[in-house]
Amino acid sequence: MAFEDKTLTCVECGEEFTFSASDQEFHEGRGYQEPKRCPTCRQARRDTRSSSPYPERTMYDVVCANCGAATQVPFLPRQDRPVYCSDCYSKMRTSRPSRF
């Protein structure tokens, strides 16, 4: 099938853009429909959708109970439980026998 350049109108901004023959061939090969948005609006839409849907994680400053190094943890530490830096925690986990 021979493709020819088409002029389409963006549903987002109303501007006209060219849907090239090579783009049409690519879209057909992948089973895609004609684009509804111009390249600028498509990129803007991707940028807004790619941001994380999760809120920023709060980190808490603590001092490691083993080595005294300043570190951050993603949970609010309790006073009755020791908190370790990642290095000390890794060492403690590998030295403990498995429960299973």
C-alpha positions, 0 to 999 in steps of 0.5 A: 500500500502506498502512503502519502503525507497527510495533514491532521488537526491536533485535538489538543491544541487545534494546530495542523501537523503532518502525518508523514508516509513513513510514520503511517507505515510505522503505525500500520505495521504496529497496528496503531491508529492515526495520531490525534495529537501533534508531536508537541502535545504527545510529548507533553502528555507523555511527560505528565503521565510519566511522573510518579503517581505516588507521593514523595517519600518522607525520609527521617534522619537517624543515627545508626545504633551500631556504628553511630553513622548518620543515615536516613530511613523511610519510616518514623523510628520508635524509641524502643527499637534500634535503627541501623544504617544499611551497611550494619543492617546488611551485616546483621541479616547475613550473620543471623541464622535462617528461620526456615 
